[in-house]
Amino acid sequence: MPAPAELDRTRLARLFDAEMARFEEANPRSRALWERARGSLFEGVPMNWMTKWAGPYPLFVESAEGAHFIDVDGHKYVDFCLGDTGAMAGHSPEPTVRAVVERVATRGGARLALNPKELAVLEYLLAAQGRVVSAEELLDRVWDSAADPFTTTVKATMNRLRAKLGEPPVIETVPRAGYRI
């Protein structure tokens, strides 16, 4: 019987480091979402076993259908894990999607069509429920920190959100301070 081959641990470490660097370069949006999620979820994931994923941080999924998904950085995958309900019916089975759109994404029976930024603002305000959140904080946390603090972006987004959420008002403007739910 031949002797087992020796592992070149230095080469193995170099290959591992190169793969981690490639992962980070290819997945900047997942990294940004993971960093944001760490503010409200332990280690930035909804279940603690997810901290054991390969790589320095988890991938965030943009969309999924059947046995396939696309991450937020635009990479397409075949999902060989199909965990939880995906294993039973695949991702996004049409009857489930229809039920969610018809029942959950509504207010007073009207469908809410929020764009990703409006949804992010609403999520941020809900997480801070009762606390006044300034426009500067929203620009820093929801938009990138390089956003111009004198822009009307936040005001315009709030106007669109209010129009979509309807009456009674959900978002309160606190003069010279910010917004509160």
N, C-alpha and C positions, 0 to 999 in steps of 0.2 A: 504494500500500500504506500503510495507516495506521501511524503511529508506535507502537511498543510502549508499553504502559501502564507507568507508574512504580509500583514497589512502595512502599507506605507501611510502611517497616521498623519504625517506632515502633508502629504499629497491629498489625503482625504479631507483634512481641515481646510486646505486651500480650495478644493473643489466645493466644499460646503459653503465657505465664505463667498465664493464667486456666485453660487446659486442664490444665496440670500441677497446679494447685491443686485442680481438680475431680477429677482422677485420684487424688490423695493422699487427699482427703476420702472418696471412694467406696471406697477399697481399704485400710483400716487393717490388716486381718488379713494381707493379702499383704505389707504393709510389715514387720509384726512378724516374719513367717516369713523374709523376706529378710534382716532384721537378724540373726536367729538363725543362718541359713545362712551368713552371712559369717564366722562363727566357725570353720567347718570347710570351706568351699568358697571358692575364689578368686572374689571379687566376689559371693559368695552364689549362684552358678549352677554347674551341673555341667559345662557346656561354655563355653569362653571366647567363642564367637560370640554367646552369649546376652546378653553385656553390651551388645550393640548394639540390644536391644529398644527400641521407643519407650516413653518414660515414664521416670520416675526410678528405677524398680525393676520387676522382673518380677511378673506375676500368678502366683499359686500355684493349682493346680487341685485342687478337692475331688473331682470325679468327672467321668468322660467316657464317652460311649457313642456309637457310630457316628461321625457328623461333628459332634457337639455336646459341649460341656463346660461345667461350672459351676465358677466360681472359689470360693475360700474365703470371699469376701465375699458370695456368693449371686448373682452376676451370671451370666446364661446367655449363651453365645456359640455361633455356628456357627464351627467351626474350618476356616478356608479354607487353613491351612498344612498340616495333617495330615502333619507331619514324621515321619521315621523309620518305625516300624512302623504308625503310624496311617494312613499313606497306602496301605498294602498291604491292611489288613483293617478299617480304622476303629478307633475306640477301644473297648476292652473287649469284643472279640468273645467270645461266650458260651463256646466251647470253651477259649479261653485262660484266661478267668476261672475256669472249673471246674477246669482243670489246676493253676492256682496255688493255689486253695483246697484242693484235694485233696493236693497234693505239698509246697508250700512252707510254708504256714501251719499246720504241724503240728510236734509234738515227740513222738517215739515213736509215731507213727501217730495221735495225738490232736490234734484241731483246737484251735488257740489262738485264743480270741476276746478279743483285747485291746482295751480302749477307747482312745481317742486319748491320754489322759493316761498310761495304763500304757505305751503304745508310746513316748511321748516320754521317759518315765523310763528305759525299757530302752535306747533309743537313746543317751540322755545317759550312762548308765553304761557302755555299750559303747564310746562315744567316749573315755571316761576309763579304759579297761580297765587294771586293776592299781593305779589310784590310788584312795584313799579319798575318797568324795564325801560331804560332810556334808548333813544334812537341810536346813540353812539354804541351802546352795548349790543344792540341788534346788528348794527353794521359790523362790529368786531366779531360777533359770535355766529351770525347767520351768513353774512357776506364776508369777504376776506378783509383782513385788517388794513389793507391798503385803500379801502373805500373812502371816498371823500366825505367827511362829516357834514359838509354843507349841502350835500345833494338832497333832492326831494324823493329819493328812492324809497326810503322807509315810509314816508307819508303816502306816496302813490300805492305802495303795497298794502298799507292799512286801508286805504280807500277801497281798493279792489276786494280785500278780505271782507270788509264790512258789507259791501254790496252783495257779495256771495253768501254771507252768513245770514243776512236779512235781519228782521226785527223779532224779538227785542234785541237791542245791541248787545253783543258779546264782548267786544273790545272797548274798554274805556280809555279815553285820552285824559291824562292828568297834565293840565297846563304847565308848561315850562319844566316838565319832569320826564314824561314818557307815556307808556301804555301799560294797561293792566287788564287781566281777565279775572 
